[in-house]
Amino acid sequence: MIRIFFAVALLIGGSQAEPPLEGDAENGKTLYKQYTCYGCHGYTGETGFATRLNPPRMRQGRFITYLRNPTNPTRMPPYQQSEVSDQKLANIYAYLRSLPSASPDAESIPLLQAILGKQ
């Protein structure tokens, strides 16, 4: 009976995801420069030799988790809580979400439209 109680308590407690932190895009822009994210990801998050960040391809929680423990730490350094708070990472995430994409819309690429037979 005790095992069932703990299993149910774990399921109930574990199923409630924390809401995302409120990020400040303006502060995130400053932090993006301060932590030299642009060195690998470019100033707009779209250029550079590292993974494209604009638009973000993951939710804020996953973004923070990934930065804490990247899959390839030799290419992407891990950022520990003692170095960068979750709030600062949420600010960087908000900044990335605020960036307009410099990439053209698919509808504006004539060759793609021709390939898709839409011309």
HUJODA-V994223 format. One record per residue. RES is the residue in one letter. PHI is phi in whole degrees, -180 to 180 (none if undefined). NEAR is the number of other C-alpha atoms within 8 Angstrom. Layout:
# HUJODA-V994223
RES,PHI,NEAR ; RES,PHI,NEAR
This chain:
# HUJODA-V994223
M,none,4 ; I,-65,5 ; R,-61,6 ; I,-63,7 ; F,-59,8 ; F,-68,8 ; A,-64,8 ; V,-66,8 ; A,-62,8 ; L,-66,8 ; L,-64,8 ; I,-67,8 ; G,-68,7 ; G,-80,7 ; S,-87,6 ; Q,-93,6 ; A,-78,5 ; E,-71,4 ; P,-67,4 ; P,-62,6 ; L,-73,6 ; E,-76,7 ; G,-96,13 ; D,-110,11 ; A,-62,13 ; E,-65,8 ; N,-67,10 ; G,-61,17 ; K,-63,11 ; T,-63,8 ; L,-67,11 ; Y,-58,11 ; K,-75,9 ; Q,-60,7 ; Y,-89,6 ; T,52,8 ; C,-59,10 ; Y,-62,12 ; G,-60,8 ; C,-111,9 ; H,-102,16 ; G,81,11 ; Y,-70,8 ; T,-103,9 ; G,76,13 ; E,-112,12 ; T,-116,10 ; G,99,12 ; F,-88,6 ; A,-93,7 ; T,-52,6 ; R,-69,11 ; L,-110,10 ; N,-121,13 ; P,-81,10 ; P,-59,10 ; R,-100,6 ; M,-139,6 ; R,-74,7 ; Q,-56,9 ; G,-60,7 ; R,-68,8 ; F,-58,10 ; I,-65,11 ; T,-61,8 ; Y,-63,9 ; L,-67,11 ; R,-76,10 ; N,-145,9 ; P,-66,10 ; T,-70,5 ; N,-130,6 ; P,-66,9 ; T,-79,5 ; R,-102,5 ; M,-123,8 ; P,-69,8 ; P,-75,9 ; Y,-111,9 ; Q,-77,8 ; Q,-55,8 ; S,-69,5 ; E,-94,6 ; V,-138,9 ; S,-73,9 ; D,-59,8 ; Q,-63,9 ; K,-65,11 ; L,-67,11 ; A,-64,15 ; N,-66,17 ; I,-62,16 ; Y,-61,14 ; A,-62,12 ; Y,-62,15 ; L,-61,13 ; R,-69,9 ; S,-83,7 ; L,-73,9 ; P,-75,5 ; S,-80,8 ; A,-84,5 ; S,-74,4 ; P,-71,7 ; D,-67,6 ; A,-58,7 ; E,-65,7 ; S,-95,7 ; I,-104,9 ; P,-56,8 ; L,-62,6 ; L,-64,9 ; Q,-62,13 ; A,-66,9 ; I,-63,7 ; L,-80,6 ; G,72,6 ; K,-104,6 ; Q,-114,5
